[in-house]
Amino acid sequence: MSTPEKTEAVAGTRERIVRATSRLLQRQGYEGTGIKQISREAGATLGSVYHFFPGGKQELAAEAIRHGDEEFAVILRAGLASAEGPAEAVAACTALLARELRASDWQDGCPVITTALETVGRAPVIEEAVAEAFAHWRAIVAEHLHASGIAPEDAADLAATVINALEGAELSAQVARSEEPLHLAGRHLARLISTYAA
């Protein structure tokens, strides 16, 4: 029978492995990240990694994407909650993303996008996790826009546009090592949303 301490230690090891994988995927992509490096970064044995993720690197990457999904969802919700109107709320999201990216010295972009680009068409388990992440983010934005008075169909379309723009702008900001692509996206998304909110 496992003790609470042992259960917590096991959960802690698995969580460390997932977090380490997510961070490495952000910084060096799927192909550049190996299981041995993940185990070193997580402070876990190679046996532990395979114990928790018998499906190997693909299974682990899919779980890291789910972790990245939740992290990005937290940022989205925080940004959307930080301003009163829907247009201002979306602009606040881009500003928050810009600050987070600058704070990481332009290294910690989106692990979901990085991994998706390298595995598209080759790893169904990863593609499924990526699709779920995008659907989750669109739902968060659409719910906020609808709650602010925008019709459900328009809110869904706008949410897809917001997520697509945020992801592209974040990559552009990393490449340029500048917050401006995100601020630019924020200004134009706000202008677009304001036409619906009116």
Beta strands, then each sheet from edge to edge (+ up, - down):
end
